[in-house]
Amino acid sequence: GVSHFCEHMAFKSTDQRSSLRIVRDVEMFGGNVGATSAREYLSYNVEVLRPHLPEAVATLGECVAHPKLAKWDVDEARRVVQWE
């Protein structure tokens, strides 16, 4: 459904950063990003050590509040969700 589609759109490009840059920025300080979904919810996850929490929260906020929703990202997510 929609939450599954949104899960696949999590951590894609924003107006400021590409999806690769988002993942690299978080991994640069030893963190991980991910998303999970169920019928009635979507969960964005960023795991980092405490000293890097401000950067992680800023990245998470950017991904949630300012997704770019590029056509190729949407098409790819749609294909994956239909396949799954």
Protein Blocks (a to p, Z undefined) as FASTA:
>chain_A
ZZlmmmmmgopacfkbcfklmmmmmmmnopacdddddfkbccddddddfklmmmmmmmmm
mmmmmcgkiaklmmmmmmmmmmZZ
